[in-house]
Structures are given as structure tokens and as C-alpha cells.
């Protein structure tokens, strides 16, 4: 099964609900959370990192991202850095909304987590070319595929 085909099963009721919830946890805590930390580091908003380190629930994660976006605006970050933080904040808010809705949207969580990995890569590479972002998103989808295969016990 190709990566896209397997990930496309998210939200189709073809995967066990418990598997999807564990997959969502992987995307949030193994991908999105570390990506936000990397973005804060790369953009100089390091004062936010200790607060982020204590976050262990979705709404506080979204709050931390919103606060970072506000700090980026007030700190007068360069345009690219401010854009990365604001884009990250938006992605996290959308990811949290998808993860906390009545019917969890694992596919949307997957999408936003991969995009966050992209923002982090772009930030770590000093906002150079968008190639870093695209490549990192593809790597993130590969990690997601592996996580989903592990959860399903596939080889």
C-alpha cells in the first residue's frame, strides 16, 4: 500500500478508532510540539520554550502558539520569522480544532503536523528556499506512515 493510500484511510472508518487516536497523539506530541519548539528557537522567541516544555494538553498548546504569534508581532521580528511564527500558530490552532472536534479529523491533524514540520525546517534553514519546507513535509508524511504502520502492526 502506498503512503498516500494508507494515510488516506484516516477518517474513513476503515481504521480502528483507537488506532486513529494514537496516530493523532503521535502527530501532535512527536511532530507538532517539537516543531513549535524548533520554530521558537530559530526565531529567537526562546523565552517561550520553558512554557512549551510543560504543555501536555491540546488547548494549552494552541494557547502557547497564539502567545508566540503575539510576541512575534510585538518583538518586531523580521518578516520571514514573523510569518513562520504566525503560520505555525495558525497550523496549530487548526490542528487542535481537528483533534478536539466531536469527530476527530485524523487526516487534518496529519496534514497540519506535516506542515508544522515544514515551517520548522524552513526556520532552521534561515528562511532560505521553500525547498526545505516541502522536503521536510514529505519526510514528516513518511514518519507518519511508519507510525501508522507500527500502530497497525504492519510490516
Backbone as CSV, one residue per row, in Angstrom:
resi,resn,N_x,N_y,N_z,CA_x,CA_y,CA_z,C_x,C_y,C_z
1,UNK,0.839,-1.175,0.000,0.000,0.000,0.000,0.885,1.240,0.000
2,UNK,0.606,2.189,-0.837,1.434,3.394,-0.888,1.181,4.269,0.329
3,UNK,2.108,5.161,0.576,1.984,6.055,1.722,0.686,6.826,1.662
4,UNK,0.396,7.451,0.545,-0.813,8.250,0.443,-2.055,7.383,0.592
5,UNK,-2.038,6.185,0.056,-3.206,5.321,0.177,-3.451,4.962,1.638
6,UNK,-2.422,4.589,2.355,-2.591,4.216,3.758,-3.030,5.424,4.582
7,UNK,-2.399,6.572,4.397,-2.791,7.760,5.148,-4.185,8.228,4.740
8,UNK,-4.581,7.933,3.503,-5.923,8.318,3.060,-7.020,7.521,3.766
9,UNK,-6.652,6.450,4.441,-7.645,5.683,5.196,-8.069,6.396,6.476
10,UNK,-7.299,7.415,6.872,-7.651,8.161,8.082,-9.021,8.805,7.893
11,UNK,-9.872,8.646,8.891,-11.182,9.269,8.862,-12.219,8.554,8.019
12,UNK,-11.894,7.380,7.507,-12.832,6.656,6.642,-13.544,5.530,7.377
13,UNK,-13.297,5.386,8.650,-13.850,4.307,9.467,-13.310,2.940,9.054
14,UNK,-12.252,2.930,8.258,-11.611,1.673,7.892,-10.503,1.310,8.866
15,UNK,-10.114,2.266,9.690,-9.093,2.016,10.709,-9.779,2.029,12.080
16,UNK,-9.296,1.234,13.011,-9.878,1.261,14.357,-9.758,2.662,14.973
17,UNK,-10.803,3.095,15.667,-10.809,4.421,16.293,-9.647,4.623,17.246
18,UNK,-9.312,3.580,17.999,-8.191,3.672,18.934,-6.873,3.902,18.187
19,UNK,-6.728,3.282,17.043,-5.526,3.470,16.226,-5.441,4.909,15.754
20,UNK,-6.561,5.452,15.294,-6.553,6.846,14.840,-6.219,7.799,15.975
21,UNK,-6.744,7.536,17.176,-6.449,8.415,18.312,-4.965,8.360,18.682
22,UNK,-4.373,7.172,18.641,-2.940,7.062,18.914,-2.130,7.740,17.821
23,UNK,-2.611,7.654,16.592,-1.948,8.337,15.484,-2.002,9.853,15.685
24,UNK,-3.145,10.361,16.102,-3.291,11.794,16.383,-2.309,12.204,17.476
25,UNK,-2.202,11.398,18.516,-1.242,11.695,19.591,0.183,11.757,19.041
26,UNK,0.532,10.824,18.168,1.861,10.850,17.547,2.070,12.166,16.806
27,UNK,1.121,12.535,15.981,1.259,13.762,15.175,1.427,14.998,16.055
28,UNK,0.634,15.066,17.112,0.677,16.244,17.991,1.950,16.275,18.816
29,UNK,2.245,15.179,19.523,3.317,15.214,20.525,4.690,14.821,20.000
30,UNK,4.749,14.078,18.912,6.047,13.685,18.357,6.440,14.546,17.161
31,UNK,5.476,15.249,16.580,5.794,16.086,15.417,5.509,17.561,15.690
32,UNK,4.276,17.907,15.961,3.894,19.319,16.075,4.545,20.021,17.266
33,UNK,4.491,19.402,18.416,5.062,20.008,19.622,6.560,20.294,19.447
34,UNK,7.371,19.309,19.018,8.793,19.607,18.801,9.015,20.637,17.682
35,UNK,8.151,20.628,16.678,8.296,21.608,15.591,8.100,23.024,16.117
36,UNK,7.115,23.214,16.980,6.908,24.542,17.571,8.134,24.961,18.370
37,UNK,8.705,24.040,19.113,9.906,24.368,19.885,11.045,24.789,18.951
38,UNK,11.217,24.069,17.852,12.277,24.415,16.899,12.042,25.797,16.290
39,UNK,10.804,26.117,16.015,10.481,27.420,15.428,10.742,28.532,16.433
40,UNK,10.360,28.310,17.681,10.637,29.311,18.714,12.135,29.543,18.843
41,UNK,12.904,28.468,18.812,14.359,28.567,18.899,14.919,29.338,17.705
42,UNK,14.486,28.966,16.515,15.030,29.564,15.286,14.666,31.029,15.131
43,UNK,13.542,31.433,15.713,13.103,32.828,15.552,13.481,33.704,16.738
44,UNK,14.164,33.122,17.711,14.627,33.903,18.848,13.591,34.095,19.946
45,UNK,12.475,33.400,19.872,11.451,33.505,20.913,11.684,32.431,21.982
46,UNK,12.925,32.362,22.436,13.338,31.286,23.342,12.709,31.390,24.730
47,UNK,12.218,32.569,25.111,11.567,32.703,26.412,10.301,31.854,26.495
48,UNK,9.730,31.494,25.354,8.520,30.679,25.301,8.809,29.188,25.499
49,UNK,10.044,28.777,25.287,10.376,27.346,25.299,10.112,26.681,26.657
50,UNK,10.475,27.302,27.793,10.165,26.643,29.073,8.661,26.434,29.277
51,UNK,7.855,27.392,28.862,6.404,27.235,28.971,5.923,26.088,28.082
52,UNK,6.447,26.045,26.867,6.068,24.984,25.938,6.452,23.616,26.482
53,UNK,7.586,23.549,27.169,8.058,22.270,27.703,7.088,21.664,28.712
54,UNK,6.272,22.492,29.350,5.319,21.992,30.352,3.958,21.660,29.754
55,UNK,3.753,21.995,28.496,2.457,21.778,27.856,2.251,20.293,27.583
56,UNK,1.112,19.777,28.040,0.804,18.362,27.807,-0.662,18.142,27.429
57,UNK,-1.305,19.213,26.960,-2.696,19.120,26.512,-2.881,20.030,25.292
58,UNK,-3.901,19.750,24.521,-4.083,20.434,23.242,-4.381,21.921,23.368
59,UNK,-5.322,22.299,24.205,-5.675,23.720,24.306,-4.493,24.566,24.789
60,UNK,-3.749,24.129,25.805,-2.558,24.908,26.183,-1.519,24.985,25.061
61,UNK,-1.445,23.960,24.225,-0.541,24.004,23.076,-0.970,25.118,22.123
62,UNK,-2.266,25.204,21.844,-2.781,26.270,20.985,-2.561,27.641,21.632
63,UNK,-2.764,27.717,22.945,-2.534,28.987,23.655,-1.081,29.426,23.533
64,UNK,-0.170,28.489,23.680,1.260,28.781,23.578,1.600,29.290,22.173
65,UNK,1.014,28.677,21.163,1.265,29.100,19.781,0.699,30.497,19.529
66,UNK,-0.503,30.770,20.055,-1.092,32.114,19.899,-0.231,33.164,20.584
67,UNK,0.246,32.826,21.783,1.101,33.751,22.528,2.390,34.024,21.755
68,UNK,2.954,32.997,21.144,4.175,33.169,20.348,3.912,34.105,19.168
69,UNK,2.751,33.971,18.523,2.416,34.849,17.401,2.289,36.299,17.857
70,UNK,1.686,36.508,19.019,1.571,37.865,19.574,2.953,38.427,19.900
71,UNK,3.800,37.602,20.503,5.157,38.044,20.829,5.958,38.365,19.568
72,UNK,5.761,37.573,18.516,6.471,37.819,17.257,6.089,39.189,16.698
73,UNK,4.808,39.517,16.767,4.363,40.834,16.284,4.934,41.956,17.139
74,UNK,4.863,41.812,18.461,5.324,42.883,19.347,6.846,42.996,19.380
75,UNK,7.547,41.903,19.107,9.012,41.921,19.133,9.603,42.514,17.860
76,UNK,8.767,42.702,16.860,9.261,43.251,15.606,10.217,42.320,14.891
77,UNK,9.902,41.046,14.894,10.747,40.074,14.192,10.807,40.403,12.709
78,UNK,11.866,39.992,12.042,11.916,40.148,10.584,10.702,39.471,9.945
79,UNK,10.335,39.936,8.773,9.114,39.481,8.114,9.048,37.967,7.988
80,UNK,10.116,37.330,7.540,10.100,35.878,7.343,9.910,35.152,8.673
81,UNK,10.595,35.587,9.710,10.460,34.949,11.022,9.054,35.156,11.571
82,UNK,8.530,36.370,11.445,7.179,36.633,11.921,6.166,35.779,11.156
83,UNK,6.365,35.665,9.847,5.478,34.835,9.039,5.516,33.384,9.453
84,UNK,6.697,32.893,9.784,6.831,31.499,10.216,6.096,31.274,11.531
85,UNK,6.237,32.191,12.461,5.569,32.040,13.761,4.059,32.160,13.591
86,UNK,3.613,33.112,12.792,2.174,33.263,12.586,1.593,32.072,11.822
87,UNK,2.322,31.592,10.828,1.872,30.405,10.099,1.798,29.203,11.013
88,UNK,2.777,29.073,11.876,2.810,27.977,12.839,1.622,28.064,13.784
89,UNK,1.351,29.247,14.273,0.226,29.440,15.179,-1.082,29.028,14.513
90,UNK,-1.264,29.441,13.275,-2.469,29.094,12.534,-2.582,27.578,12.336
91,UNK,-1.477,26.953,11.957,-1.486,25.498,11.750,-1.824,24.765,13.051
92,UNK,-1.259,25.215,14.160,-1.526,24.554,15.441,-2.981,24.740,15.841
93,UNK,-3.513,25.946,15.658,-4.919,26.158,16.003,-5.830,25.256,15.176
94,UNK,-5.539,25.132,13.888,-6.356,24.267,13.036,-6.176,22.794,13.412
95,UNK,-4.967,22.409,13.751,-4.697,21.032,14.147,-5.437,20.701,15.445
96,UNK,-5.375,21.607,16.414,-6.057,21.391,17.687,-7.568,21.322,17.471
97,UNK,-8.101,22.174,16.610,-9.536,22.121,16.309,-9.909,20.762,15.714
98,UNK,-9.077,20.258,14.821,-9.347,18.956,14.204,-9.234,17.819,15.219
99,UNK,-8.325,17.965,16.168,-8.094,16.910,17.162,-9.106,16.936,18.296
100,UNK,-9.790,18.052,18.476,-10.720,18.168,19.599,-12.173,18.246,19.153
101,UNK,-12.419,18.153,17.863,-13.803,18.195,17.399,-14.530,16.935,17.835
102,UNK,-15.852,16.979,17.772,-16.644,15.824,18.189,-16.230,14.564,17.428
103,UNK,-15.987,14.734,16.142,-15.457,13.633,15.335,-14.039,14.019,14.938
104,UNK,-13.083,13.464,15.642,-11.678,13.803,15.429,-11.321,13.583,13.961
105,UNK,-10.672,14.572,13.370,-10.263,14.500,11.967,-8.766,14.197,11.907
106,UNK,-8.429,12.915,11.949,-7.022,12.487,11.965,-6.290,12.903,10.702
107,UNK,-6.989,12.937,9.572,-6.364,13.355,8.324,-5.929,14.816,8.397
108,UNK,-6.781,15.674,8.950,-6.431,17.094,9.102,-5.281,17.256,10.092
109,UNK,-5.290,16.492,11.171,-4.191,16.550,12.137,-2.889,16.177,11.447
110,UNK,-2.931,15.122,10.645,-1.758,14.680,9.893,-1.238,15.795,8.988
111,UNK,-2.138,16.407,8.248,-1.786,17.477,7.315,-1.117,18.641,8.043
112,UNK,-1.745,19.111,9.124,-1.196,20.275,9.841,0.112,19.940,10.547
113,UNK,0.245,18.728,11.067,1.508,18.342,11.708,2.641,18.336,10.687
114,UNK,2.378,17.801,9.498,3.410,17.794,8.445,3.783,19.215,8.053
115,UNK,2.801,20.089,7.944,3.095,21.486,7.600,3.927,22.153,8.697
116,UNK,3.663,21.805,9.949,4.461,22.362,11.042,5.913,21.920,10.949
117,UNK,6.124,20.671,10.582,7.490,20.184,10.369,8.147,21.006,9.261
118,UNK,7.386,21.326,8.233,7.897,22.159,7.147,8.286,23.549,7.621
119,UNK,7.414,24.175,8.410,7.731,25.515,8.946,9.010,25.458,9.780
120,UNK,9.140,24.407,10.587,10.329,24.276,11.440,11.590,24.148,10.599
121,UNK,11.532,23.350,9.555,12.700,23.171,8.692,13.076,24.473,8.008
122,UNK,12.085,25.155,7.500,12.327,26.439,6.832,12.962,27.425,7.806
123,UNK,12.457,27.447,9.046,13.011,28.338,10.071,14.449,27.977,10.409
124,UNK,14.707,26.668,10.587,16.060,26.227,10.938,17.063,26.534,9.834
125,UNK,16.587,26.646,8.607,17.466,26.931,7.476,17.444,28.416,7.100
126,UNK,17.212,29.242,8.113,17.268,30.702,7.964,16.357,31.233,6.876
127,UNK,15.205,30.605,6.693,14.166,31.100,5.787,14.666,31.238,4.353
128,UNK,15.570,30.351,3.975,16.128,30.419,2.623,15.082,29.977,1.618
129,UNK,15.267,28.894,0.995,14.361,28.432,-0.050,13.221,27.588,0.529
130,UNK,12.088,27.612,-0.137,10.952,26.807,0.279,11.162,25.319,0.085
131,UNK,12.244,24.950,-0.586,12.541,23.533,-0.803,12.684,22.817,0.535
132,UNK,13.276,23.479,1.516,13.448,22.867,2.834,12.091,22.521,3.437
133,UNK,11.131,23.406,3.270,9.789,23.200,3.813,9.117,21.996,3.152
134,UNK,9.143,21.974,1.836,8.494,20.890,1.088,9.138,19.543,1.396
135,UNK,10.457,19.519,1.411,11.174,18.277,1.697,10.853,17.781,3.104
136,UNK,10.841,18.684,4.060,10.555,18.296,5.443,9.126,17.770,5.589
137,UNK,8.191,18.341,4.846,6.812,17.854,4.897,6.732,16.424,4.370
138,UNK,7.472,16.129,3.312,7.491,14.768,2.769,8.091,13.792,3.783
139,UNK,9.154,14.213,4.454,9.761,13.374,5.491,8.751,13.142,6.626
140,UNK,8.030,14.185,6.988,7.028,14.064,8.055,5.948,13.054,7.679
141,UNK,5.495,13.098,6.424,4.498,12.114,5.982,5.076,10.701,6.046
142,UNK,6.351,10.555,5.729,6.997,9.252,5.845,7.023,8.764,7.288
143,UNK,7.303,9.672,8.218,7.293,9.318,9.639,5.882,8.938,10.083
144,UNK,4.906,9.664,9.559,3.518,9.348,9.894,3.130,7.970,9.366
145,UNK,3.542,7.695,8.157,3.258,6.379,7.582,3.840,5.286,8.462
146,UNK,5.095,5.471,8.877,5.739,4.471,9.713,5.007,4.327,11.036
147,UNK,4.622,5.447,11.632,3.885,5.400,12.905,2.557,4.660,12.733
148,UNK,1.865,4.945,11.642,0.583,4.274,11.402,0.792,2.782,11.149
149,UNK,1.809,2.444,10.404,2.109,1.025,10.164,2.452,0.324,11.477
150,UNK,3.227,1.004,12.333,3.572,0.423,13.631,2.320,0.213,14.473
151,UNK,1.418,1.183,14.445,0.181,1.058,15.220,-0.700,-0.079,14.720
152,UNK,-0.641,-0.301,13.413,-1.438,-1.369,12.810,-0.734,-2.727,12.859
153,UNK,0.525,-2.718,13.274,1.296,-3.945,13.318,1.687,-4.438,11.931
154,UNK,1.712,-3.504,10.963,2.083,-3.863,9.581,3.595,-3.926,9.459
155,UNK,4.036,-4.690,8.480,5.474,-4.810,8.248,5.842,-4.187,6.942
